[in-house]
Amino acid sequence: RRSRKLYGVLGSSIGWHVFYGALTWQVRARGWEILCSQVQIAQSLARSHGLDNQSLYTPLVEAASAPGASGEIGVATQFECLDALQADLTGIHVLVLAFSRDVDLGAVLNRKMAGELKSGALVVAWSRILDAQPEFERAAVYKVAVSWSDSWGMYVYRRR
């Protein structure tokens, strides 16, 4: 049962945001990172835990709790080493921007996201990077504890 939902992370590092999203929401997830050494680590982790794009993840709890079910869910991950402006965002339902708090970069990425993300897609950012972008509306702000602050804003935007 592969999920049709697609979750993506720009600036995916060694994949922890990608793995978290894929396993929490049981969806397919993609990560893009400019540092190829980080991508190699993420790909290795995905293969060693059966989360690469070639397999279905079978959680023990679901397999045991669903009589007659295969226990397989549509969790798969894929990692690519490339610049954020080269990432194919087609079909992404939720996109996490995990790499910059630069407003000028938000303006450049906006053209790409506006062209590739469908109406209703969500973008999660660590800053107000898309506040001035007319193609996006702020949907929510959550205060979360992060390594650099006890109360940092996570901004959720919806593609108009």
C-alpha positions in Angstrom: 0.0 0.0 0.0 2.2 2.8 -1.1 0.9 6.2 0.0 0.3 8.8 -2.7 1.4 11.6 -0.4 4.9 12.9 -1.0 7.0 14.7 1.7 10.2 16.6 0.8 13.1 18.2 2.6 15.4 20.8 1.0 18.6 20.7 3.0 18.1 17.2 4.2 21.6 16.7 5.7 21.9 13.0 6.8 18.2 12.4 6.4 16.8 12.7 9.9 13.9 15.1 8.8 13.2 12.8 5.9 13.1 9.6 8.0 11.0 11.3 10.7 8.4 12.5 8.1 8.3 9.2 6.3 7.9 7.1 9.4 5.6 9.4 11.3 3.1 10.0 8.5 3.8 6.7 6.6 4.5 8.5 3.3 7.1 8.5 0.6 9.8 11.1 1.3 12.5 12.7 -0.7 15.5 14.7 0.6 17.8 17.0 -1.4 21.2 18.1 0.0 24.1 19.9 -1.6 26.7 18.1 0.4 27.1 14.7 -1.2 28.9 13.2 1.9 25.7 13.8 3.9 23.6 12.2 1.1 25.8 9.1 1.1 25.2 8.7 4.9 21.4 9.1 4.4 21.3 6.6 1.6 23.3 4.1 3.6 21.0 4.5 6.6 17.9 4.1 4.3 19.3 0.9 2.8 20.4 -0.6 6.1 16.9 -0.1 7.6 14.8 -1.1 4.6 13.7 2.5 3.9 15.2 3.0 0.5 13.0 3.6 -2.5 13.2 -0.1 -3.5 11.4 -1.6 -0.5 8.4 -1.3 1.7 8.9 -0.8 5.4 7.2 -3.3 7.7 6.7 -2.1 11.2 6.5 -4.8 13.8 3.5 -3.1 15.6 1.4 -2.8 12.5 2.3 -6.3 11.3 1.2 -7.8 14.6 -1.9 -5.7 15.0 -3.5 -6.2 11.6 -4.8 -9.8 11.2 -4.6 -10.9 7.6 -2.8 -7.7 6.5 0.7 -7.8 5.0 1.9 -5.2 7.5 3.6 -3.3 4.7 3.1 0.4 4.5 4.1 2.9 1.8 7.2 4.3 3.4 10.1 4.8 1.1 12.8 7.4 1.1 15.0 8.8 -1.7 18.0 11.1 -1.4 19.7 13.2 -4.0 22.8 15.3 -4.0 22.0 18.6 -5.7 21.3 22.3 -5.3 17.8 23.2 -4.0 17.1 25.0 -7.3 17.6 21.7 -9.2 15.3 19.6 -7.0 12.1 18.3 -8.7 9.3 19.4 -6.4 6.5 18.0 -8.6 3.9 16.2 -6.5 5.2 17.3 -3.1 2.4 17.8 -0.6 4.6 19.0 2.4 8.0 20.6 1.9 10.4 21.4 4.7 13.0 24.2 4.1 15.7 23.0 6.5 18.7 25.1 5.3 18.4 28.8 5.4 16.7 31.8 7.1 17.7 34.2 4.3 14.8 36.2 2.9 16.5 36.9 -0.4 16.9 33.2 -0.9 13.2 32.8 -0.2 12.4 35.1 -3.1 14.6 33.0 -5.5 13.1 29.7 -4.2 9.6 31.2 -4.4 9.6 31.2 -8.2 10.6 27.6 -8.2 8.1 26.5 -5.6 5.3 28.6 -7.1 5.9 26.9 -10.4 6.2 23.3 -9.1 4.0 23.1 -6.0 0.3 22.6 -6.5 -2.3 24.8 -4.7 -2.7 23.6 -1.2 0.8 22.2 -0.7 2.4 23.2 2.6 5.9 24.6 3.1 7.4 24.5 6.6 10.2 26.9 7.3 12.3 27.9 10.4 11.7 31.6 9.6 9.3 34.0 8.0 11.1 33.4 4.7 7.8 33.4 2.6 5.8 36.2 4.3 6.3 38.6 1.4 5.7 36.0 -1.3 2.2 36.5 -2.8 1.9 32.8 -4.0 2.0 31.7 -0.3 -0.2 32.4 2.7 0.9 31.8 6.3 -1.2 29.0 7.6 0.2 28.6 11.1 3.1 29.4 13.5 4.2 26.9 16.1 6.7 27.7 18.9 9.1 24.8 19.3 12.3 24.2 21.3 15.4 23.9 19.1 19.1 23.7 19.9 19.5 27.4 19.6 16.3 28.6 21.4 13.6 27.4 23.8 10.9 29.0 21.8 11.6 29.3 18.0 8.9 29.9 15.5 8.2 27.2 12.9 6.2 28.8 10.1 3.8 26.8 7.9 2.8 28.3 4.6 0.1 27.1 2.1 0.5 27.5 -1.6 -2.4 29.6 -2.9 
